[in-house]
Amino acid sequence: MKAIQHIGLSALSLSLISCAVGPNFKTPESTAGDRYTAQALPEKTASTDTVGGAAQTFQNGADIPAQWWTLFGSDKLKALVEQALKANPNIEAAQATLRVAHENALASASGLLPAVDGQLGASRQKVANVPGPGTSIYNVLNAGVNVTYNLDVFGGQRRVIESAKAQTEYQRFQLEASYLSLSSNVVTTAIREASLRAQIAATEKIVESSSKQLDVLKRQFELGGAAKTDVLTQQTQLAQLLATLPSLRKQLDQNRNLLAVLLGQLPSQTIDAQFELTDLTLPETLPLSLPSKLVQQRPDVRAQEALVHQASADVGIATANMLPQITLSGSYGQAAPNTGNLFTAGSNIWSLGAGLTQPIFRAGELTHRRRAAVASYEQSVAQYRATVNVAFQNVADTLTALSADAETLKAQRDAFQAAEASHAIAGKQYSAGSISYPTLLTAERNYQQAVIDLAQAQAARYADTAALFQALGGGWWNRSEDDNSNNATPSASNGSTTTAKAN
């Protein structure tokens, strides 16, 4: 028994001090630069006196709060996001997938330790042609312990563990990506609802105004003061306005259905919260992470980095499979013809063994598998670089959109004010008989379009702001331990902090 213990300890020590073949993982290099866009963006966006028209200032190097959606100042929105994070089945699936990877990683760690199995057996045998007196039938009882240990001289098992841990890390950041995507979708769906409600309300007001105008035209026609073509044209205009309402209401209903699914509900279940643009506050200060930190903050980039790590470890596994595999085994136990003698002196039995397996001829299988592992590693590195490029593109596109949409809203506000004033004047002039009906109709159409364009431009600023938080990674690294336990979100380390200029 002591001999088995000595051999096991010696083998374990040799395994721990031996090297692991294959490449050691290094995070792929990425050139972040000191800015997101080719041209410098203004430090502050344009502003205008309307809903969602506040100027937004970029804070270079500032951090993103974990619950970034609270910056929109809506308790209803905050409650919906929290409900979605707790009840959405896609989050539950991602959490379960992470647990699977974690348990598999723990299971793979057992390969560094000996496997010990207890054995208890009983048999009755008959032996032919037994010489001398006695019986040819006898019993054999045995009890013992078997120990098997695969000596990890070249680190193949350690690479297996490394690969399993990398897969766990990948699933960890896939979960973070699911959280980020879900929270962003809830926010943008609420913003879209607010925009649709604004467009519906504006269209209904215009329909009401057009209906009144049609009544006036009908009375004028009866009195001979208006042409039949004017009445028919107004009826056409009103019918066209009414035709836009079902489409807008359909979009609103479908948007509410989407919101219900995001919350983990069926579309038939009622959602009490409803959103108007006035329910939301546009964040005036926007944190802008340094480009050098983006690769550490984006869950998709971190997930792809974990895949590179896994592919690197797989190269080591394939390399170790080409080298000798050493196995040590031993057993110790008792054997006797009956239970009374099973544990008496002289009934003990033991054995020690060692084996070495060296692949000699596999028709090139192991060589090709290693080449395939190397190619897979190169593929994962290329995909990592592509993911990083897309991450920077997302931020650059959003920054450009924030600046451009602020200018667009300012222009739409000016257009709305002009159209509103023109519509009011045209109505008075037509009543006084100083302009023709086609002129009034043109003013009405311009006003209708200006109202809808203004609502869309207001919603775009809110949506772009949410997109910026999503593009920068969503602030998961600032989540507290309480948030982690409540949301079943595993912690993950953030990268080092550097100083640079972001724009």
Solvent accessible surface area in square Angstrom, and as a share of the most:
residue,aa,sasa,rsa
1,M,111,0.49
2,K,153,0.65
3,A,49,0.38
4,I,21,0.10
5,Q,97,0.43
6,H,118,0.53
7,I,70,0.35
8,G,21,0.20
9,L,115,0.57
10,S,72,0.46
11,A,5,0.04
12,L,43,0.21
13,S,62,0.40
14,L,81,0.40
15,S,1,0.00
16,L,108,0.54
17,I,139,0.71
18,S,21,0.14
19,C,92,0.55
20,A,34,0.26
21,V,28,0.16
22,G,29,0.28
23,P,55,0.35
24,N,112,0.58
25,F,51,0.21
26,K,162,0.68
27,T,62,0.36
28,P,19,0.12
29,E,162,0.73
30,S,45,0.29
31,T,139,0.81
32,A,22,0.17
33,G,49,0.47
34,D,75,0.39
35,R,93,0.34
36,Y,17,0.07
37,T,18,0.10
38,A,99,0.77
39,Q,146,0.65
40,A,66,0.51
41,L,39,0.20
42,P,70,0.44
43,E,140,0.63
44,K,116,0.49
45,T,7,0.04
46,A,23,0.18
47,S,59,0.38
48,T,25,0.15
49,D,122,0.63
50,T,32,0.19
51,V,53,0.31
52,G,8,0.08
53,G,2,0.02
54,A,33,0.26
55,A,25,0.19
56,Q,0,0.00
57,T,46,0.27
58,F,21,0.09
59,Q,92,0.41
60,N,74,0.38
61,G,40,0.38
62,A,26,0.20
63,D,71,0.37
64,I,1,0.00
65,P,51,0.32
66,A,18,0.14
67,Q,59,0.26
68,W,1,0.01
69,W,16,0.06
70,T,47,0.27
71,L,69,0.34
72,F,0,0.00
73,G,54,0.52
74,S,9,0.06
75,D,123,0.64
76,K,79,0.33
77,L,0,0.00
78,K,69,0.29
79,A,57,0.44
80,L,12,0.06
81,V,0,0.00
82,E,54,0.24
83,Q,68,0.30
84,A,0,0.00
85,L,13,0.06
86,K,134,0.57
87,A,42,0.33
88,N,5,0.03
89,P,78,0.49
90,N,106,0.54
91,I,3,0.02
92,E,94,0.42
93,A,59,0.46
94,A,18,0.14
95,Q,26,0.12
96,A,37,0.29
97,T,59,0.35
98,L,18,0.09
99,R,143,0.52
100,V,88,0.51
101,A,7,0.06
102,H,83,0.37
103,E,101,0.45
104,N,88,0.45
105,A,8,0.06
106,L,102,0.51
107,A,64,0.49
108,S,19,0.12
109,A,42,0.32
110,S,73,0.47
111,G,30,0.29
112,L,37,0.18
113,L,108,0.54
114,P,45,0.28
115,A,57,0.44
116,V,94,0.54
117,D,87,0.45
118,G,69,0.67
119,Q,100,0.45
120,L,147,0.73
121,G,26,0.25
122,A,78,0.61
123,S,50,0.32
124,R,167,0.61
125,Q,83,0.37
126,K,141,0.60
127,V,64,0.37
128,A,73,0.57
129,N,148,0.76
130,V,62,0.35
131,P,121,0.76
132,G,59,0.56
133,P,140,0.88
134,G,72,0.70
135,T,92,0.54
136,S,27,0.17
137,I,69,0.35
138,Y,90,0.34
139,N,61,0.31
140,V,42,0.24
141,L,32,0.16
142,N,42,0.21
143,A,22,0.17
144,G,20,0.20
145,V,59,0.34
146,N,53,0.27
147,V,32,0.18
148,T,60,0.35
149,Y,6,0.02
150,N,96,0.49
151,L,19,0.10
152,D,13,0.07
153,V,31,0.18
154,F,58,0.24
155,G,0,0.00
156,G,14,0.14
157,Q,47,0.21
158,R,52,0.19
159,R,11,0.04
160,V,51,0.29
161,I,15,0.08
162,E,34,0.15
163,S,11,0.07
164,A,19,0.15
165,K,124,0.53
166,A,2,0.02
167,Q,48,0.21
168,T,8,0.05
169,E,57,0.25
170,Y,44,0.17
171,Q,29,0.13
172,R,49,0.18
173,F,1,0.00
174,Q,68,0.30
175,L,1,0.00
176,E,3,0.01
177,A,30,0.23
178,S,33,0.21
179,Y,7,0.03
180,L,21,0.10
181,S,47,0.30
182,L,12,0.06
183,S,3,0.02
184,S,2,0.01
185,N,63,0.32
186,V,0,0.00
187,V,0,0.00
188,T,34,0.20
189,T,2,0.01
190,A,0,0.00
191,I,3,0.02
192,R,109,0.40
193,E,0,0.00
194,A,0,0.00
195,S,8,0.05
196,L,7,0.04
197,R,44,0.16
198,A,27,0.21
199,Q,13,0.06
200,I,16,0.08
201,A,46,0.36
202,A,9,0.07
203,T,0,0.00
204,E,69,0.31
205,K,145,0.61
206,I,8,0.04
207,V,19,0.11
208,E,99,0.44
209,S,44,0.28
210,S,2,0.01
211,S,40,0.25
212,K,124,0.53
213,Q,29,0.13
214,L,15,0.08
215,D,69,0.36
216,V,49,0.28
217,L,0,0.00
218,K,81,0.34
219,R,135,0.49
220,Q,50,0.22
221,F,83,0.35
222,E,137,0.61
223,L,159,0.79
224,G,67,0.64
225,G,63,0.60
226,A,16,0.13
227,A,52,0.40
228,K,103,0.44
229,T,90,0.53
230,D,29,0.15
231,V,5,0.03
232,L,87,0.43
233,T,50,0.29
234,Q,0,0.00
235,Q,68,0.30
236,T,70,0.41
237,Q,5,0.02
238,L,23,0.11
239,A,57,0.44
240,Q,97,0.43
241,L,3,0.01
242,L,84,0.42
243,A,69,0.54
244,T,52,0.31
245,L,9,0.04
246,P,80,0.51
247,S,50,0.32
248,L,19,0.09
249,R,107,0.39
250,K,108,0.46
251,Q,76,0.34
252,L,19,0.10
253,D,86,0.44
254,Q,103,0.46
255,N,7,0.03
256,R,39,0.14
257,N,63,0.32
258,L,79,0.39
259,L,0,0.00
260,A,1,0.01
261,V,76,0.44
262,L,17,0.08
263,L,1,0.01
264,G,34,0.33
265,Q,41,0.18
266,L,120,0.59
267,P,70,0.44
268,S,99,0.64
269,Q,92,0.41
270,T,117,0.68
271,I,17,0.09
272,D,136,0.70
273,A,16,0.12
274,Q,94,0.42
275,F,0,0.00
276,E,76,0.34
277,L,10,0.05
278,T,104,0.61
279,D,48,0.25
280,L,9,0.04
281,T,80,0.47
282,L,9,0.04
283,P,10,0.06
284,E,102,0.46
285,T,66,0.38
286,L,0,0.00
287,P,10,0.07
288,L,2,0.01
289,S,4,0.02
290,L,13,0.07
291,P,0,0.00
292,S,39,0.25
293,K,25,0.11
294,L,1,0.00
295,V,17,0.10
296,Q,42,0.19
297,Q,1,0.00
298,R,20,0.07
299,P,3,0.02
300,D,50,0.26
301,V,0,0.00
302,R,21,0.08
303,A,3,0.02
304,Q,21,0.10
305,E,27,0.12
306,A,6,0.04
307,L,49,0.25
308,V,0,0.00
309,H,50,0.22
310,Q,41,0.18
311,A,9,0.07
312,S,2,0.01
313,A,0,0.00
314,D,52,0.27
315,V,5,0.03
316,G,0,0.00
317,I,39,0.20
318,A,12,0.09
319,T,23,0.14
320,A,4,0.03
321,N,73,0.37
322,M,62,0.28
323,L,53,0.27
324,P,35,0.22
325,Q,80,0.35
326,I,44,0.22
327,T,46,0.27
328,L,30,0.15
329,S,54,0.35
330,G,7,0.06
331,S,29,0.19
332,Y,69,0.26
333,G,7,0.07
334,Q,26,0.11
335,A,30,0.23
336,A,10,0.07
337,P,73,0.46
338,N,67,0.34
339,T,105,0.61
340,G,60,0.58
341,N,67,0.34
342,L,13,0.07
343,F,148,0.62
344,T,63,0.37
345,A,109,0.85
346,G,76,0.73
347,S,13,0.08
348,N,67,0.34
349,I,94,0.48
350,W,155,0.54
351,S,57,0.37
352,L,71,0.36
353,G,34,0.33
354,A,84,0.65
355,G,35,0.34
356,L,115,0.57
357,T,83,0.48
358,Q,73,0.32
359,P,26,0.16
360,I,167,0.85
361,F,167,0.69
362,R,116,0.42
363,A,78,0.60
364,G,32,0.31
365,E,69,0.31
366,L,24,0.12
367,T,51,0.30
368,H,109,0.49
369,R,150,0.55
370,R,80,0.29
371,R,150,0.55
372,A,61,0.47
373,A,14,0.11
374,V,44,0.25
375,A,56,0.44
376,S,54,0.35
377,Y,60,0.23
378,E,104,0.47
379,Q,103,0.46
380,S,10,0.06
381,V,25,0.15
382,A,46,0.35
383,Q,80,0.36
384,Y,3,0.01
385,R,124,0.45
386,A,54,0.42
387,T,28,0.16
388,V,7,0.04
389,N,101,0.52
390,V,74,0.43
391,A,0,0.00
392,F,29,0.12
393,Q,98,0.44
394,N,52,0.27
395,V,0,0.00
396,A,18,0.14
397,D,76,0.39
398,T,14,0.08
399,L,1,0.00
400,T,72,0.42
401,A,30,0.23
402,L,1,0.00
403,S,20,0.13
404,A,50,0.39
405,D,33,0.17
406,A,1,0.01
407,E,100,0.45
408,T,58,0.34
409,L,0,0.00
410,K,92,0.39
411,A,60,0.47
412,Q,45,0.20
413,R,50,0.18
414,D,78,0.40
415,A,47,0.37
416,F,28,0.12
417,Q,82,0.36
418,A,64,0.50
419,A,12,0.09
420,E,76,0.34
421,A,53,0.41
422,S,56,0.36
423,H,38,0.17
424,A,54,0.42
425,I,95,0.48
426,A,7,0.05
427,G,26,0.25
428,K,151,0.64
429,Q,72,0.32
430,Y,27,0.10
431,S,93,0.60
432,A,86,0.67
433,G,62,0.60
434,S,79,0.51
435,I,41,0.21
436,S,62,0.40
437,Y,6,0.02
438,P,82,0.52
439,T,68,0.40
440,L,2,0.01
441,L,12,0.06
442,T,75,0.44
443,A,9,0.07
444,E,8,0.03
445,R,109,0.40
446,N,82,0.42
447,Y,47,0.18
448,Q,25,0.11
449,Q,95,0.42
450,A,9,0.07
451,V,22,0.13
452,I,22,0.11
453,D,34,0.18
454,L,17,0.08
455,A,6,0.05
456,Q,87,0.38
457,A,9,0.07
458,Q,15,0.07
459,A,9,0.07
460,A,33,0.26
461,R,2,0.01
462,Y,2,0.01
463,A,32,0.25
464,D,22,0.11
465,T,0,0.00
466,A,1,0.00
467,A,36,0.28
468,L,0,0.00
469,F,0,0.00
470,Q,65,0.29
471,A,6,0.05
472,L,0,0.00
473,G,1,0.01
474,G,6,0.06
475,G,0,0.00
476,W,14,0.05
477,W,37,0.13
478,N,65,0.33
479,R,43,0.16
480,S,56,0.36
481,E,130,0.58
482,D,101,0.52
483,D,34,0.18
484,N,17,0.09
485,S,85,0.55
486,N,101,0.52
487,N,24,0.12
488,A,54,0.42
489,T,4,0.02
490,P,27,0.17
491,S,74,0.48
492,A,22,0.17
493,S,82,0.53
494,N,53,0.27
495,G,21,0.20
496,S,91,0.59
497,T,106,0.61
498,T,62,0.36
499,T,135,0.79
500,A,36,0.28
501,K,123,0.52
502,A,0,0.00
503,N,14,0.07
